[in-house]
Amino acid sequence: AIKTDEDNKGVQVYLRIRPSKKRSRFISRDEFDDKILNFKVPKDEKLIINNSRTNYSFHFNDIFNEDITQDNVFQIVGKPAVLNALAGFNSTVFAYGQTGSGKTFTITGGAERYVDRGLIPRVLSLIFAETKNRSDTKYSCFISYLEIYNDKGY
């Protein structure tokens, strides 16, 4: 996907849905806008009066289906971040989610197959390839990776 200048402004928010054997009956894509995810939380029927909210909608720049490849995630998320960084802008990729939701797989990749490598190895390869091809410019590159687990940084 080719991104325009309009797409690269501000914070981008993407949702990657991890493959699951059993589909949730509480989550659905919006029928009019495929970048909106709807959550329907069932009411607690034990309460006599329950005025709690039951419907939530969240808008994303894109929602990745369960069958998206690591390369496609890189093309949509990682590559624009690298190109923006090489153009002189700060770039950050931040993965957030509950334990077991696929953050580590998306960021670092799988160890079994080369095609499963994540954003970090792909981003590093692109940075080195781009800086090698741009011999007219001098680059200083600082990369950090932080994993927070149970309120501890690793």
C-alpha positions as a printed NumPy array, in Angstrom:
array([[  0.   ,   0.   ,   0.   ],
       [  1.336,   3.404,  -0.929],
       [  0.879,   6.007,   1.761],
       [  0.231,   9.653,   0.97 ],
       [  1.48 ,  12.63 ,   2.977],
       [ -1.997,  12.832,   4.496],
       [ -1.68 ,   9.244,   5.776],
       [  1.645,   9.947,   7.49 ],
       [  0.495,  12.826,   9.695],
       [  0.153,  12.272,  13.411],
       [ -0.354,   9.057,  15.286],
       [ -1.437,   6.002,  13.336],
       [ -3.356,   3.251,  15.154],
       [ -3.58 ,  -0.257,  13.728],
       [ -5.243,  -3.355,  15.105],
       [ -3.912,  -6.812,  14.389],
       [ -6.348,  -9.58 ,  15.204],
       [ -4.675, -12.753,  16.371],
       [ -5.96 , -15.98 ,  14.818],
       [ -8.386, -17.797,  17.093],
       [-10.036, -21.204,  16.939],
       [-13.278, -19.772,  18.268],
       [-14.658, -16.46 ,  17.001],
       [-15.995, -14.033,  19.562],
       [-19.687, -13.274,  19.323],
       [-19.124,  -9.923,  21.048],
       [-16.809,  -8.372,  18.433],
       [-17.753,  -7.384,  14.875],
       [-16.519,  -5.196,  12.051],
       [-18.74 ,  -2.238,  11.307],
       [-20.968,  -2.919,   8.296],
       [-20.37 ,   0.566,   6.81 ],
       [-16.724,   1.274,   7.729],
       [-14.273,  -1.643,   7.848],
       [-11.881,   0.43 ,   9.988],
       [-14.318,   0.408,  12.916],
       [-14.564,  -2.471,  15.357],
       [-17.725,  -2.816,  17.428],
       [-17.917,  -4.488,  20.833],
       [-21.208,  -5.559,  22.331],
       [-20.916,  -6.336,  26.033],
       [-23.812,  -8.383,  27.383],
       [-25.757,  -6.876,  30.285],
       [-25.635,  -8.527,  33.657],
       [-29.168,  -9.889,  33.885],
       [-28.864, -10.416,  37.664],
       [-29.275,  -6.703,  38.302],
       [-32.773,  -5.262,  38.462],
       [-31.718,  -1.957,  36.927],
       [-28.719,  -2.012,  34.645],
       [-28.031,   1.224,  32.804],
       [-24.468,   0.297,  31.937],
       [-23.207,   0.885,  28.448],
       [-23.208,  -2.218,  26.271],
       [-21.971,  -1.003,  22.863],
       [-18.503,   0.351,  22.108],
       [-16.971,   1.327,  18.771],
       [-13.29 ,   1.954,  18.081],
       [-11.873,   3.517,  14.909],
       [ -8.442,   2.498,  13.572],
       [ -6.32 ,   3.557,  10.617],
       [ -6.604,  -0.071,   9.579],
       [ -7.656,  -3.408,  11.02 ],
       [ -5.525,  -6.356,   9.94 ],
       [ -7.312,  -9.66 ,   9.449],
       [ -6.017, -12.82 ,  11.073],
       [ -4.388, -13.986,   7.833],
       [ -2.2  , -10.896,   7.246],
       [  1.457, -11.736,   6.648],
       [  4.373, -10.311,   8.577],
       [  5.576,  -8.698,   5.342],
       [  2.25 ,  -6.918,   4.831],
       [  2.356,  -5.585,   8.4  ],
       [  5.873,  -4.327,   7.685],
       [  4.826,  -2.666,   4.403],
       [  1.927,  -0.861,   6.08 ],
       [  3.435,  -0.037,   9.502],
       [  7.216,  -0.496,   9.529],
       [  8.324,   0.82 ,   6.159],
       [  6.559,   4.207,   6.453],
       [  8.043,   4.61 ,   9.958],
       [ 11.558,   3.962,   8.598],
       [ 11.146,   6.297,   5.635],
       [  9.826,   9.035,   7.939],
       [ 12.791,   8.519,  10.273],
       [ 15.232,   8.728,   7.362],
       [ 13.522,  11.961,   6.336],
       [ 14.384,  13.384,   9.762],
       [ 11.258,  12.694,  11.79 ],
       [ 11.005,  10.661,  14.982],
       [  9.26 ,   7.352,  14.464],
       [  7.929,   4.903,  17.016],
       [  6.159,   1.587,  16.726],
       [  4.335,   0.727,  19.926],
       [  2.679,  -2.662,  20.421],
       [  0.095,  -2.957,  23.164],
       [ -2.156,  -5.784,  24.232],
       [ -2.808,  -8.476,  26.754],
       [ -0.449, -11.388,  27.345],
       [ -0.564, -13.854,  24.47 ],
       [ -2.136, -11.434,  21.999],
       [  0.757, -11.561,  19.503],
       [  2.822,  -8.441,  20.27 ],
       [  6.164, -10.257,  20.419],
       [  5.418, -12.19 ,  17.241],
       [  4.562,  -8.971,  15.405],
       [  7.598,  -7.067,  16.674],
       [ 10.354,  -9.714,  16.75 ],
       [  8.813, -12.498,  14.683],
       [  8.814, -16.248,  14.791],
       [ 11.982, -18.323,  15.043],
       [ 10.854, -21.181,  12.822],
       [ 10.545, -19.591,   9.376],
       [ 12.345, -16.691,   7.693],
       [  9.058, -15.286,   6.353],
       [  7.83 , -14.959,   9.947],
       [ 10.491, -12.442,  10.965],
       [  8.897,  -9.436,  12.602],
       [  9.126,  -5.689,  12.333],
       [ 12.52 ,  -5.289,  14.044],
       [ 14.578,  -7.452,  11.647],
       [ 12.732,  -6.06 ,   8.629],
       [ 13.133,  -2.459,   9.794],
       [ 16.857,  -2.948,  10.44 ],
       [ 17.336,  -4.449,   6.964],
       [ 15.525,  -1.523,   5.368],
       [ 17.509,   1.042,   7.376],
       [ 20.82 ,  -0.473,   6.27 ],
       [ 19.677,  -0.811,   2.635],
       [ 18.376,   2.764,   2.488],
       [ 21.444,   4.327,   4.132],
       [ 23.712,   2.341,   1.802],
       [ 21.789,   3.657,  -1.226],
       [ 21.862,   7.261,   0.022],
       [ 25.591,   7.843,  -0.014],
       [ 25.109,  11.628,  -0.314],
       [ 23.73 ,  11.808,   3.231],
       [ 25.335,  11.012,   6.581],
       [ 23.138,   9.236,   9.119],
       [ 23.3  ,   8.737,  12.865],
       [ 20.911,   6.041,  13.889],
       [ 19.73 ,   5.255,  17.419],
       [ 17.402,   2.353,  17.935],
       [ 15.881,   1.176,  21.18 ],
       [ 13.653,  -1.736,  22.081],
       [ 11.886,  -2.003,  25.402],
       [  9.569,  -4.718,  26.585],
       [  7.475,  -4.029,  29.65 ],
       [  6.088,  -7.093,  31.384],
       [  4.424,  -7.028,  34.808],
       [  5.517,  -3.421,  35.304],
       [  9.198,  -4.256,  34.643],
       [ 11.281,  -3.129,  31.69 ],
       [ 13.425,  -5.655,  29.827]])
